Amino acid sequence: MQMRCTVCNWIYDEEEEGTPFDELPPEYTCPVCGAPKAAFEPVSRGTSEEGNVADALTRGLVDMGVRRVYGIPGDSNLPLVEALRKNPDIELVLTRHESTAAFMASAHAKLTGEIGVCLSIAGPGATNLVTGLMDAAADRAPVLALVGQVSGIFLGSEAFQEIDQIEMFRPFTVFAETLSLPSQLPRLFGMAVKAAYGRRGVSVLSMPTDTLAAPPVEEEWDKKTRLFRAPSLPDEADLERAVSMIKAAEKPALFAGWGSRQDPDALYQLATTINAPVATTSRAKGVFPETHPLALGVLGSIGNPYAPRALAEADLLIVLGSGFRQRNLLADVPIMQIDHDPVRLGRNFPVELGLVGDVPATIHVLRERLSGMRAAVGLEEEVEHARSSWESDIASDDSSEEAVHPNRVIQALKCNLRDDAVVTVDVGDHTYWFYQRFRCESQRTLMSASMASMGFGLPAALAASLAMPERQVVCLAGDGGFAMLMADFTTAIVNELDISVILFNDSCLKNIKKEQRRDGYPDYGVEFANPNFAQFASSAGGLGIEVGSEEELDDAIAAALSHRGPALVDVQIDPDAMLGGVKVISKE
């Protein structure tokens, strides 16, 4: 028997001490901190061949196909950390901050469609997860958070690092429960996973450490008998009506959202079959090749202004897998909307026909039924005008001798980036430059879309490189967002990840500066005193390159992308080059 002092965590080992703990006198105190005998609790390490609850939980994760858990170990989750260490089919990816772990889980889910898993301790570890989990919840990414908790006997007693985790997480999660007893594991684990996938959101399991260390029940969760995910199709009558509407349209157009990302080929075939131009949401950028004659680019607040003008001339707009919030950018034309979630149909704009079903599967059925149809007259003139205007924007910038224009960074990246690359984009003024000026071929893009959280870019790049090590992975970040979680650049070093960070360094929160100037306020509270980011990258063990002029830009980006291991290109950006037609006013 081993007994742990709950004050200082010193372990009384009966074998080493030579006296059973129960036979110690009542006045016995902890030799380290002086706590009384009553402050000790048993240390259970599992007595069955199956180990403990933490081991059973780990086997459940492996059965689910989970290969990585992102997070930080601590007193309240140590049984689970030990279970991860012992299991050869899964690993703990140690991060510097729990926000990074949650963002990585969110990015993994967005990129792969599979559940992302993060881990924290009780108290501050749990609270640090919130922003990353909110990102996953808002973007409907399946994520499971495994949160350590104080031992069950101390719940509700204001114990050290105890908070009401369920109360904190429940408002934005699809499932949040406490694993109080070993017998609850199969049911609660199963419900957490099923809810994350079925309702497309965040599940949380709060896990008291004594429950994790307890012997497991015999029953374990089996993916083959518990988890079922099958694509669904709309009603036959709705499909027939959809086919009739598309055949009758002379100028149909497609607006592709995140729900269409799983099968870009199906979207491409539908667009070319019915001769319909394609605009995308920012999240779906790259799902349709933006160099194609039918491509209009991104529609939205960070998209180009020409897409909505072209779509205004359509006589049918087909919205695929998006609940687009910016109603004022959608033309006043008949709308057909396809989404797996009936709540999203007609939520933000009226629709003439709403089809409830899996978006890629529905696109396949529609394309098959439309095969051989007479191609629509189309919007060739409107699309050509939009594309030529877009191309003119891409080619234009006002170069500065003292700093690099952000559009030059975007175009230099375009010249060096592989078509299969994954580009993770942090939040800032550079986000506008990328989404308006970079033309995707077949690159995958990741962003914090609904939450627009600074700090997302680097963790997303880490997760992308771990999930798709064969891909080129690039993170675009401003100095403000990167600095929030820059310590986790060392996570890329430790895990030998081939990621390249392109840093738009203007020593300020340029997006906030832009908003201040838009509203007539002077610049205030938006300027930074930055470290040398390139030297930081080099000191961490990566490649760091400083760029102060446009002549250095192409070589620097090429060197970073060809480097084996983490690299960072610190580009000194013109602080007054802002996108969006903002008039620059003087500080006075």
RODO-2510 file (C-alpha; in nm, 4 decimals, decimal comma):
residues 588
     n   res          X          Y          Z
     1     m     0,0000     0,0000     0,0000
     2     q     0,1120     0,3519    -0,0789
     3     m    -0,0437     0,6617     0,0765
     4     r    -0,0121     1,0137    -0,0670
     5     c    -0,0075     1,3325     0,1350
     6     t    -0,2720     1,5484    -0,0315
     7     v    -0,0921     1,8655     0,0815
     8     c     0,2607     1,8130    -0,0529
     9     n     0,2188     1,4842    -0,2503
    10     w     0,4845     1,2967    -0,0507
    11     i     0,4319     0,9192    -0,0767
    12     y     0,4330     0,6900     0,2265
    13     d     0,5381     0,3486     0,0915
    14     e     0,4565     0,0702     0,3399
    15     e     0,7164    -0,1625     0,1905
    16     e     0,9955     0,0926     0,2268
    17     e     0,8834     0,2242     0,5663
    18     g     0,8258    -0,1232     0,7104
    19     t     0,4995    -0,0335     0,8899
    20     p     0,1436    -0,0507     0,7552
    21     f    -0,0037     0,2971     0,7373
    22     d    -0,3088     0,1946     0,9429
    23     e    -0,0813     0,0971     1,2325
    24     l     0,0791     0,4414     1,2549
    25     p    -0,0249     0,6413     1,5634
    26     p    -0,3046     0,8976     1,5233
    27     e    -0,0630     1,1810     1,5894
    28     y     0,1539     1,0816     1,2882
    29     t     0,2325     1,3747     1,0570
    30     c     0,3847     1,4036     0,7127
    31     p     0,7639     1,4298     0,7476
    32     v     0,7786     1,6814     0,4609
    33     c     0,5009     1,9333     0,5281
    34     g     0,3647     1,8340     0,8701
    35     a     0,0136     1,7494     0,7479
    36     p    -0,1830     1,5177     0,9792
    37     k    -0,2436     1,1510     0,9111
    38     a    -0,5994     1,2322     0,7962
    39     a    -0,4567     1,4242     0,4999
    40     f    -0,3286     1,1036     0,3370
    41     e    -0,5176     0,9090     0,0708
    42     p    -0,4444     0,5737    -0,0982
    43     v    -0,2479     0,5675    -0,4211
    44     s    -0,4236     0,3218    -0,6498
    45     r    -0,2262     0,2002    -0,9500
    46     g    -0,4790    -0,0547    -1,0719
    47     t    -0,4727    -0,4135    -0,9611
    48     s    -0,6121    -0,6029    -1,2604
    49     e    -0,4301    -0,7238    -1,5678
    50     e    -0,6137    -0,4513    -1,7616
    51     g    -0,4439    -0,1835    -1,5499
    52     n    -0,6682     0,1060    -1,4498
    53     v    -0,9392     0,3313    -1,5902
    54     a    -0,6783     0,5499    -1,7591
    55     d    -0,5438     0,2447    -1,9445
    56     a    -0,8950     0,1506    -2,0571
    57     l    -0,9591     0,5081    -2,1723
    58     t    -0,6349     0,5047    -2,3695
    59     r    -0,7343     0,1801    -2,5397
    60     g    -1,0630     0,3451    -2,6339
    61     l    -0,8769     0,6357    -2,7920
    62     v    -0,6574     0,3993    -2,9924
    63     d    -0,9640     0,2043    -3,1055
    64     m    -1,1030     0,5371    -3,2300
    65     g    -0,7939     0,5864    -3,4444
    66     v    -0,6487     0,8588    -3,2229
    67     r    -0,2693     0,8592    -3,2476
    68     r    -0,1855     1,1835    -3,0677
    69     v    -0,3099     1,3688    -2,7626
    70     y    -0,1978     1,7305    -2,7314
    71     g    -0,1443     1,8782    -2,3878
    72     i     0,0452     1,9175    -2,0637
    73     p     0,0792     1,6653    -1,7758
    74     g     0,0201     1,7452    -1,4119
    75     d    -0,0871     1,6035    -1,0794
    76     s    -0,4546     1,5589    -1,1678
    77     n    -0,3984     1,3715    -1,4958
    78     l    -0,0843     1,1672    -1,4219
    79     p    -0,2580     0,8251    -1,4407
    80     l    -0,3673     0,9076    -1,7956
    81     v    -0,0247     1,0420    -1,8882
    82     e     0,1280     0,7143    -1,7667
    83     a    -0,1269     0,5159    -1,9680
    84     l    -0,0328     0,7130    -2,2811
    85     r     0,3353     0,6459    -2,2140
    86     k     0,2814     0,2702    -2,1879
    87     n     0,0672     0,2339    -2,4999
    88     p     0,2838     0,2090    -2,8145
    89     d    -0,0012     0,3092    -3,0468
    90     i    -0,0527     0,6606    -2,9129
    91     e     0,1620     0,9473    -2,7908
    92     l     0,1406     1,2636    -2,5866
    93     v     0,2532     1,5703    -2,7822
    94     l     0,3777     1,8066    -2,5125
    95     t     0,2913     2,1714    -2,5677
    96     r     0,4081     2,4819    -2,3881
    97     h     0,0559     2,6082    -2,3240
    98     e    -0,2870     2,4495    -2,3048
    99     s    -0,4197     2,7027    -2,5568
   100     t    -0,1796     2,5526    -2,8087
   101     a    -0,3055     2,2033    -2,7254
   102     a    -0,6695     2,3023    -2,7785
   103     f    -0,5922     2,4876    -3,1021
   104     m    -0,3976     2,1834    -3,2262
   105     a    -0,6915     1,9544    -3,1523
   106     s    -0,9241     2,1955    -3,3322
   107     a    -0,6946     2,2258    -3,6343
   108     h    -0,6493     1,8483    -3,6531
   109     a    -1,0270     1,8030    -3,6609
   110     k    -1,0762     2,0741    -3,9239
   111     l    -0,8034     1,9352    -4,1465
   112     t    -0,8758     1,5621    -4,1237
   113     g    -1,2420     1,5428    -4,0248
   114     e    -1,1378     1,3067    -3,7434
   115     i    -1,1670     1,3820    -3,3739
   116     g    -0,8902     1,5920    -3,2192
   117     v    -0,7953     1,5247    -2,8567
   118     c    -0,6371     1,7570    -2,6020
   119     l    -0,5390     1,7098    -2,2385
   120     s    -0,5052     1,9405    -1,9395
   121     i    -0,4844     1,9397    -1,5627
   122     a    -0,7462     2,0842    -1,3279
   123     g    -0,7765     2,4552    -1,2504
   124     p    -0,5626     2,6788    -1,4741
   125     g    -0,5000     2,3986    -1,7212
   126     a    -0,8724     2,3698    -1,7792
   127     t    -0,9272     2,7449    -1,8086
   128     n    -0,6407     2,7752    -2,0578
   129     l    -0,8191     2,5349    -2,2924
   130     v    -1,1236     2,7552    -2,3336
   131     t    -1,0242     2,9751    -2,6298
   132     g    -0,9026     2,6849    -2,8434
   133     l    -1,2091     2,4793    -2,7581
   134     m    -1,4326     2,7764    -2,8414
   135     d    -1,2622     2,7916    -3,1814
   136     a    -1,3490     2,4260    -3,2418
   137     a    -1,7051     2,4749    -3,1182
   138     a    -1,7676     2,7810    -3,3338
   139     d    -1,6229     2,6131    -3,6443
   140     r    -1,8028     2,2860    -3,5672
   141     a    -1,4909     2,0717    -3,5406
   142     p    -1,5130     1,7387    -3,3498
   143     v    -1,2846     1,7672    -3,0454
   144     l    -1,2548     1,5727    -2,7201
   145     a    -1,0999     1,7499    -2,4188
   146     l    -0,9740     1,5221    -2,1408
   147     v    -0,9526     1,7417    -1,8333
   148     g    -0,7914     1,6298    -1,5093
   149     q    -0,9789     1,6993    -1,1880
   150     v    -0,9081     1,6776    -0,8146
   151     s    -0,9970     1,3493    -0,6471
   152     g    -1,3688     1,2881    -0,6115
   153     i    -1,3616     1,3069    -0,2349
   154     f    -1,2553     1,6735    -0,2561
   155     l    -1,5112     1,7887    -0,5142
   156     g    -1,7178     2,0788    -0,3844
   157     s    -1,4802     2,1536    -0,0983
   158     e    -1,2856     2,4384    -0,2625
   159     a    -0,9819     2,2143    -0,2856
   160     f    -0,6564     2,3302    -0,4433
   161     q    -0,7083     2,3886    -0,8197
   162     e    -1,0712     2,2780    -0,8002
   163     i    -1,3171     2,4642    -1,0233
   164     d    -1,6600     2,3643    -1,1507
   165     q    -1,5361     2,2460    -1,4883
   166     i    -1,8731     2,1280    -1,6180
   167     e    -2,0340     2,4636    -1,5411
   168     m    -1,7502     2,6375    -1,7260
   169     f    -1,7525     2,4181    -2,0381
   170     r    -2,1209     2,3322    -2,0764
   171     p    -2,2412     2,6560    -2,2458
   172     f    -2,0391     2,5919    -2,5614
   173     t    -1,9938     2,2143    -2,5691
   174     v    -2,2095     1,9375    -2,7131
   175     f    -2,1256     1,7072    -2,4205
   176     a    -1,9672     1,7721    -2,0805
   177     e    -1,9747     1,5243    -1,7922
   178     t    -1,7647     1,4102    -1,4964
   179     l    -1,6260     1,0569    -1,4933
   180     s    -1,7080     0,9880    -1,1287
   181     l    -1,7029     0,6057    -1,1272
   182     p    -1,5045     0,3470    -1,3284
   183     s    -1,8331     0,1876    -1,4379
   184     q    -1,9248     0,5099    -1,6202
   185     l    -1,6287     0,4969    -1,8596
   186     p    -1,7779     0,2965    -2,1509
   187     r    -2,0997     0,4972    -2,1593
   188     l    -1,9527     0,8444    -2,1025
   189     f    -1,6604     0,7924    -2,3387
   190     g    -1,8986     0,6640    -2,6035
   191     m    -2,1405     0,9536    -2,5585
   192     a    -1,8559     1,2052    -2,5717
   193     v    -1,7232     1,0682    -2,8996
   194     k    -2,0662     1,0226    -3,0571
   195     a    -2,1720     1,3754    -2,9625
   196     a    -1,8503     1,5299    -3,0961
   197     y    -1,9000     1,3592    -3,4329
   198     g    -2,2785     1,3610    -3,4545
   199     r    -2,3307     1,7189    -3,3379
   200     r    -1,9960     1,8422    -3,4727
   201     g    -1,8551     2,0130    -3,1703
   202     v    -1,6584     1,9838    -2,8483
   203     s    -1,7000     1,7126    -2,5861
   204     v    -1,5411     1,7358    -2,2427
   205     l    -1,4693     1,4593    -1,9931
   206     s    -1,3777     1,5867    -1,6473
   207     m    -1,1711     1,3115    -1,4838
   208     p    -1,0988     1,2998    -1,1088
   209     t    -0,7541     1,1538    -1,0621
   210     d    -0,8693     0,8825    -0,8214
   211     t    -1,1166     0,7547    -1,0824
   212     l    -0,8416     0,7429    -1,3455
   213     a    -0,6255     0,5373    -1,1102
   214     a    -0,9008     0,2947    -1,0104
   215     p    -0,9348    -0,0591    -1,1548
   216     p    -1,1521    -0,0591    -1,4691
   217     v    -1,4783    -0,2398    -1,5308
   218     e    -1,4706    -0,5328    -1,7710
   219     e    -1,6789    -0,3697    -2,0435
   220     e    -1,4858    -0,1483    -2,2837
   221     w    -1,6009     0,0755    -2,5662
   222     d    -1,5761    -0,0755    -2,9152
   223     k    -1,5868     0,1544    -3,2172
   224     k    -1,7239    -0,1177    -3,4465
   225     t    -2,0347    -0,1704    -3,2335
   226     r    -2,0912     0,1822    -3,1005
   227     l    -1,9985     0,4488    -3,3582
   228     f    -2,1872     0,4783    -3,6860
   229     r    -2,1399     0,7609    -3,9342
   230     a    -2,3041     0,7288    -4,2749
   231     p    -2,3679     1,0002    -4,5318
   232     s    -2,7333     1,0922    -4,5715
   233     l    -2,9190     1,2094    -4,8809
   234     p    -3,2092     1,4538    -4,9131
   235     d    -3,5625     1,3327    -4,9820
   236     e    -3,6177     1,2067    -5,3359
   237     a    -3,8783     1,4759    -5,4037
   238     d    -3,6317     1,7493    -5,3009
   239     l    -3,3618     1,5986    -5,5236
   240     e    -3,5965     1,5956    -5,8223
   241     r    -3,7000     1,9541    -5,7592
   242     a    -3,3338     2,0553    -5,7281
   243     v    -3,2525     1,8938    -6,0634
   244     s    -3,5459     2,0727    -6,2275
   245     m    -3,4423     2,4111    -6,0842
   246     i    -3,0829     2,3687    -6,2050
   247     k    -3,1929     2,2611    -6,5536
   248     a    -3,4239     2,5616    -6,5787
   249     a    -3,1573     2,8115    -6,4727
   250     e    -2,9787     3,0102    -6,7426
   251     k    -2,7188     3,1605    -6,5104
   252     p    -2,6620     2,9296    -6,2125
   253     a    -2,3802     2,9938    -5,9652
   254     l    -2,2277     2,7916    -5,6812
   255     f    -2,1260     2,9172    -5,3390
   256     a    -1,9137     2,6492    -5,1703
   257     g    -1,8650     2,6417    -4,7942
   258     w    -1,6742     2,4261    -4,5473
   259     g    -1,9196     2,1392    -4,5879
   260     s    -1,8044     2,0851    -4,9467
   261     r    -1,4352     2,0444    -4,8635
   262     q    -1,4341     1,6651    -4,8304
   263     d    -1,4785     1,6050    -5,2037
   264     p    -1,3354     1,8879    -5,4178
   265     d    -1,3563     1,6702    -5,7300
   266     a    -1,7344     1,6402    -5,6951
   267     l    -1,7660     2,0181    -5,6685
   268     y    -1,5432     2,0631    -5,9733
   269     q    -1,7486     1,8170    -6,1779
   270     l    -2,0770     1,9829    -6,0830
   271     a    -1,9485     2,3311    -6,1682
   272     t    -1,8156     2,2296    -6,5093
   273     t    -2,1229     2,0206    -6,5885
   274     i    -2,3668     2,3072    -6,5404
   275     n    -2,1209     2,5857    -6,6381
   276     a    -2,1605     2,7627    -6,3039
   277     p    -1,9012     3,0017    -6,1566
   278     v    -1,7824     2,9154    -5,8049
   279     a    -1,7282     3,1472    -5,5108
   280     t    -1,6205     3,0072    -5,1739
   281     t    -1,6320     3,1060    -4,8110
   282     s    -1,3007     3,1968    -4,6515
   283     r    -1,2892     2,8595    -4,4736
   284     a    -1,3339     2,6762    -4,8040
   285     k    -1,0668     2,8723    -4,9913
   286     g    -0,8858     2,6286    -5,2188
   287     v    -1,1688     2,3740    -5,2435
   288     f    -1,2120     2,4939    -5,6042
   289     p    -0,8966     2,5898    -5,8004
   290     e    -0,8877     2,9681    -5,8111
   291     t    -0,6985     2,9714    -6,1399
   292     h    -0,9932     2,8025    -6,3148
   293     p    -1,1970     3,0287    -6,5506
   294     l    -1,5079     2,9652    -6,3387
   295     a    -1,3431     3,0673    -6,0094
   296     l    -1,4551     3,3881    -5,8377
   297     g    -1,2458     3,3508    -5,5238
   298     v    -1,3583     3,4186    -5,1676
   299     l    -1,6908     3,5861    -5,0931
   300     g    -1,7055     3,7547    -4,7549
   301     s    -1,5625     4,0281    -4,5375
   302     i    -1,2060     3,9158    -4,6124
   303     g    -1,2769     3,8174    -4,9720
   304     n    -1,2415     4,0127    -5,2939
   305     p    -1,5132     4,2686    -5,3773
   306     y    -1,5788     4,1359    -5,7274
   307     a    -1,7356     3,7987    -5,6423
   308     p    -2,0633     3,9439    -5,5077
   309     r    -2,0974     4,1700    -5,8125
   310     a    -2,0775     3,8729    -6,0464
   311     l    -2,3157     3,6611    -5,8371
   312     a    -2,5730     3,9420    -5,8439
   313     e    -2,6393     3,8554    -6,2087
   314     a    -2,7158     3,4872    -6,1402
   315     d    -3,0687     3,3513    -6,1649
   316     l    -3,0002     3,0647    -5,9197
   317     l    -2,7469     3,0530    -5,6352
   318     i    -2,6663     2,7084    -5,4954
   319     v    -2,5152     2,7291    -5,1452
   320     l    -2,3211     2,4170    -5,0523
   321     g    -2,2363     2,3479    -4,6873
   322     s    -2,2445     2,6996    -4,5487
   323     g    -2,4711     2,8976    -4,3181
   324     f    -2,3124     3,2206    -4,4481
   325     r    -2,3747     3,5069    -4,2027
   326     q    -2,3187     3,8048    -4,4319
   327     r    -2,6616     3,8221    -4,5930
   328     n    -2,5901     4,1595    -4,7532
   329     l    -2,3308     3,9972    -4,9820
   330     l    -2,5751     3,7433    -5,1240
   331     a    -2,7650     3,8503    -5,4336
   332     d    -3,1419     3,8863    -5,4236
   333     v    -3,1908     3,5792    -5,6425
   334     p    -3,3506     3,2378    -5,5808
   335     i    -3,1310     3,0355    -5,3428
   336     m    -3,0976     2,6591    -5,3092
   337     q    -2,9139     2,5542    -4,9930
   338     i    -2,7697     2,2108    -4,9132
   339     d    -2,6507     2,1251    -4,5628
   340     h    -2,6425     1,8265    -4,3285
   341     d    -2,7968     2,0380    -4,0517
   342     p    -3,1592     2,1465    -4,1075
   343     v    -3,1146     2,4282    -3,8542
   344     r    -2,8725     2,6009    -4,0905
   345     l    -3,1141     2,5918    -4,3834
   346     g    -3,2705     2,9350    -4,4172
   347     r    -3,1204     3,0518    -4,0887
   348     n    -2,9377     3,3592    -4,2196
   349     f    -3,1137     3,4107    -4,5551
   350     p    -3,4384     3,2916    -4,7143
   351     v    -3,4123     2,9890    -4,9452
   352     e    -3,6442     2,8658    -5,2156
   353     l    -3,5321     2,5058    -5,1695
   354     g    -3,3488     2,3556    -4,8734
   355     l    -3,1980     2,0072    -4,9010
   356     v    -3,0980     1,8239    -4,5824
   357     g    -2,8144     1,5840    -4,6516
   358     d    -2,4434     1,5179    -4,6600
   359     v    -2,3051     1,7799    -4,8973
   360     p    -2,0483     1,5738    -5,0945
   361     a    -2,2909     1,2815    -5,1317
   362     t    -2,5668     1,5170    -5,2485
   363     i    -2,3340     1,6849    -5,4987
   364     h    -2,2508     1,3407    -5,6439
   365     v    -2,6165     1,2543    -5,6902
   366     l    -2,6989     1,5888    -5,8497
   367     r    -2,4062     1,5693    -6,0903
   368     e    -2,5023     1,2187    -6,1996
   369     r    -2,8607     1,3260    -6,2683
   370     l    -2,7448     1,6374    -6,4526
   371     s    -2,4906     1,4532    -6,6665
   372     g    -2,5476     1,5243    -7,0335
   373     m    -2,7683     1,8261    -6,9750
   374     r    -2,7395     2,1320    -7,1944
   375     a    -2,4858     2,3628    -7,0374
   376     a    -2,6324     2,6837    -6,9023
   377     v    -2,5744     3,0102    -7,0863
   378     g    -2,3640     3,1068    -6,7899
   379     l    -2,2174     3,4252    -6,6500
   380     e    -1,9099     3,4410    -6,8741
   381     e    -1,9075     3,8184    -6,9155
   382     e    -1,9626     3,8906    -6,5469
   383     v    -1,7050     3,6326    -6,4386
   384     e    -1,4462     3,7610    -6,6836
   385     h    -1,4904     4,1152    -6,5569
   386     a    -1,4597     3,9987    -6,1958
   387     r    -1,1505     3,7917    -6,2681
   388     s    -0,9744     4,0670    -6,4633
   389     s    -1,0411     4,3122    -6,1797
   390     w    -0,9120     4,0568    -5,9302
   391     e    -0,5979     3,9995    -6,1375
   392     s    -0,5391     4,3737    -6,1516
   393     d    -0,5517     4,3897    -5,7726
   394     i    -0,3112     4,0977    -5,7390
   395     a    -0,0590     4,2677    -5,9666
   396     s    -0,0748     4,6029    -5,7871
   397     d     0,1081     4,7296    -5,4813
   398     d     0,2812     5,0442    -5,3692
   399     s     0,6341     4,9318    -5,2968
   400     s     0,8348     5,1033    -5,0297
   401     e     1,2103     5,1371    -5,0101
   402     e     1,2037     5,1139    -4,6318
   403     a     0,9837     4,8058    -4,5813
   404     v     0,8219     4,5197    -4,7718
   405     h     0,4716     4,5532    -4,9123
   406     p     0,2491     4,2688    -4,7814
   407     n     0,1232     4,1820    -5,1298
   408     r     0,4823     4,1120    -5,2345
   409     v     0,5066     3,8550    -4,9536
   410     i     0,1891     3,6861    -5,0770
   411     q     0,3101     3,6695    -5,4371
   412     a     0,6570     3,5481    -5,3354
   413     l     0,4900     3,2735    -5,1345
   414     k     0,2752     3,1832    -5,4358
   415     c     0,5867     3,1425    -5,6505
   416     n     0,7491     2,9030    -5,4039
   417     l     0,4595     2,7059    -5,2579
   418     r     0,3730     2,3530    -5,3667
   419     d     0,0222     2,2803    -5,4889
   420     d    -0,0326     2,0251    -5,2095
   421     a     0,0717     2,2621    -4,9308
   422     v    -0,1280     2,3325    -4,6163
   423     v    -0,1428     2,7022    -4,5297
   424     t    -0,2516     2,7980    -4,1779
   425     v    -0,3483     3,1621    -4,1417
   426     d    -0,3476     3,3578    -3,8190
   427     v    -0,5683     3,6621    -3,7641
   428     g    -0,4576     4,0118    -3,8642
   429     d    -0,4224     4,2442    -4,1603
   430     h    -0,2162     3,9776    -4,3383
   431     t    -0,5303     3,7591    -4,3364
   432     y    -0,6978     3,9993    -4,5790
   433     w    -0,3933     4,0045    -4,8056
   434     f    -0,3830     3,6260    -4,8234
   435     y    -0,7527     3,5649    -4,8812
   436     q    -0,7844     3,8408    -5,1402
   437     r    -0,4517     3,8183    -5,3201
   438     f    -0,3383     3,4538    -5,3043
   439     r    -0,4792     3,2267    -5,5742
   440     c    -0,5064     2,8702    -5,4502
   441     e    -0,4465     2,5815    -5,6874
   442     s    -0,5185     2,2844    -5,4622
   443     q    -0,3595     2,4059    -5,1388
   444     r    -0,5493     2,3431    -4,8159
   445     t    -0,6131     2,6439    -4,5940
   446     l    -0,6920     2,6571    -4,2217
   447     m    -0,8091     2,9500    -4,0138
   448     s    -0,9985     3,0428    -3,7000
   449     a    -1,3073     3,1415    -3,8951
   450     s    -1,5889     3,2095    -3,6520
   451     m    -1,3855     3,3068    -3,3447
   452     a    -1,1133     3,4867    -3,5447
   453     s    -0,8710     3,4140    -3,2627
   454     m    -0,5178     3,5422    -3,2790
   455     g    -0,2657     3,2713    -3,1924
   456     f    -0,4327     2,9997    -3,4029
   457     g    -0,1799     2,9908    -3,6881
   458     l     0,1246     2,8306    -3,5226
   459     p    -0,0643     2,5533    -3,3352
   460     a    -0,2570     2,4759    -3,6544
   461     a     0,0697     2,4391    -3,8449
   462     l     0,2044     2,2029    -3,5783
   463     a    -0,1073     1,9855    -3,5994
   464     a    -0,1041     1,9897    -3,9809
   465     s     0,2574     1,8771    -3,9969
   466     l     0,1938     1,5926    -3,7511
   467     a    -0,1196     1,4792    -3,9359
   468     m     0,0240     1,5196    -4,2877
   469     p     0,4026     1,4973    -4,2641
   470     e     0,4345     1,4528    -4,6402
   471     r     0,2798     1,7973    -4,7031
   472     q     0,4521     2,1339    -4,7114
   473     v     0,3137     2,3324    -4,4166
   474     v     0,3286     2,7114    -4,3942
   475     c     0,1993     2,9400    -4,1211
   476     l     0,1202     3,3019    -4,2058
   477     a     0,1130     3,5158    -3,8934
   478     g     0,1429     3,8726    -3,7787
   479     d     0,3836     3,9595    -3,5028
   480     g     0,0945     4,0071    -3,2585
   481     g    -0,0655     3,6661    -3,3113
   482     f     0,2615     3,4747    -3,3378
   483     a     0,4010     3,6232    -3,0165
   484     m     0,0982     3,5016    -2,8200
   485     l     0,2084     3,1368    -2,8457
   486     m     0,5564     3,1665    -2,9952
   487     a     0,7050     2,9469    -2,7215
   488     d     0,5492     2,6508    -2,9013
   489     f     0,7862     2,7040    -3,1926
   490     t     1,0039     2,4809    -2,9743
   491     t     0,7337     2,2110    -3,0033
   492     a     0,8138     2,2039    -3,3740
   493     i     1,1828     2,1689    -3,2881
   494     v     1,1300     1,8809    -3,0439
   495     n     0,9046     1,6935    -3,2861
   496     e     1,1255     1,7707    -3,5901
   497     l     0,8393     1,9214    -3,7879
   498     d     0,8883     2,0755    -4,1306
   499     i     0,6942     2,3965    -4,0858
   500     s     0,7734     2,7433    -4,2155
   501     v     0,6433     3,0551    -4,0421
   502     i     0,6171     3,3644    -4,2616
   503     l     0,5978     3,6516    -4,0154
   504     f     0,4398     3,9831    -4,1179
   505     n     0,6301     4,2032    -3,8745
   506     d     0,5035     4,5614    -3,8551
   507     s     0,5471     4,6078    -3,4776
   508     c     0,1796     4,6765    -3,4293
   509     l    -0,1719     4,5379    -3,4242
   510     k    -0,2369     4,6646    -3,7745
   511     n    -0,5920     4,5373    -3,7978
   512     i    -0,6831     4,7296    -3,4822
   513     k    -0,4965     5,0347    -3,6108
   514     k    -0,7017     5,0084    -3,9303
   515     e    -1,0249     4,9945    -3,7306
   516     q    -0,9207     5,2933    -3,5191
   517     r    -0,8502     5,4981    -3,8307
   518     r    -1,1736     5,3816    -3,9919
   519     d    -1,3682     5,5186    -3,6956
   520     g    -1,1695     5,8407    -3,6746
   521     y    -0,9656     5,7531    -3,3666
   522     p    -0,5925     5,8193    -3,3367
   523     d    -0,3529     5,5263    -3,3127
   524     y    -0,3337     5,4148    -2,9512
   525     g    -0,2371     5,0950    -2,7699
   526     v    -0,1460     4,9086    -3,0873
   527     e     0,2341     4,9314    -3,1140
   528     f     0,4808     4,6705    -2,9894
   529     a     0,8469     4,6577    -2,8921
   530     n     0,9299     4,3283    -3,0617
   531     p     1,2166     4,0886    -2,9997
   532     n     1,4276     3,9682    -3,2889
   533     f     1,2051     3,6825    -3,4058
   534     a     1,4653     3,5389    -3,6441
   535     q     1,7204     3,5164    -3,3624
   536     f     1,4572     3,3521    -3,1431
   537     a     1,3946     3,0859    -3,4100
   538     s     1,7677     3,0232    -3,4449
   539     s     1,8230     3,0054    -3,0693
   540     a     1,5434     2,7478    -3,0439
   541     g     1,7210     2,5264    -3,2977
   542     g     1,5405     2,6268    -3,6173
   543     l     1,6249     2,8426    -3,9150
   544     g     1,5668     3,2152    -3,8689
   545     i     1,5918     3,4624    -4,1580
   546     e     1,5466     3,8389    -4,1451
   547     v     1,4073     4,0188    -4,4498
   548     g     1,4209     4,3969    -4,4721
   549     s     1,3799     4,4530    -4,8463
   550     e     1,1855     4,3044    -5,1344
   551     e     1,5078     4,1958    -5,3053
   552     e     1,5703     3,9474    -5,0215
   553     l     1,2180     3,8094    -5,0125
   554     d     1,2126     3,5328    -5,2756
   555     d     1,5423     3,3778    -5,1679
   556     a     1,4404     3,3864    -4,8014
   557     i     1,1065     3,2130    -4,8569
   558     a     1,2653     2,9558    -5,0873
   559     a     1,5322     2,8828    -4,8239
   560     a     1,2725     2,8414    -4,5500
   561     l     1,0538     2,6078    -4,7549
   562     s     1,3484     2,3907    -4,8552
   563     h     1,4882     2,3721    -4,5005
   564     r     1,4463     2,0397    -4,3217
   565     g     1,2926     2,1398    -3,9924
   566     p     1,1220     2,4463    -3,8497
   567     a     1,1991     2,7791    -4,0145
   568     l     1,0880     3,1366    -3,9647
   569     v     1,1106     3,4280    -4,2080
   570     d     1,0816     3,7600    -4,0252
   571     v     0,9658     4,0135    -4,2855
   572     q     0,9665     4,3829    -4,2002
   573     i     0,6288     4,4941    -4,3370
   574     d     0,5210     4,8454    -4,4284
   575     p     0,3052     4,9391    -4,1252
   576     d     0,0805     5,1676    -4,3326
   577     a     0,0065     4,9214    -4,6156
   578     m    -0,3464     4,8151    -4,5204
   579     l    -0,6068     4,6336    -4,7237
   580     g    -0,9660     4,7452    -4,7515
   581     g    -0,9503     5,0967    -4,8932
   582     v    -0,8829     5,2552    -4,5555
   583     k    -0,7702     5,6144    -4,5733
   584     v    -0,4516     5,6627    -4,3736
   585     i    -0,4804     5,9618    -4,1402
   586     s    -0,2040     6,1231    -3,9455
   587     k    -0,1515     6,0438    -3,5800
   588     e    -0,2113     6,4081    -3,4974
***
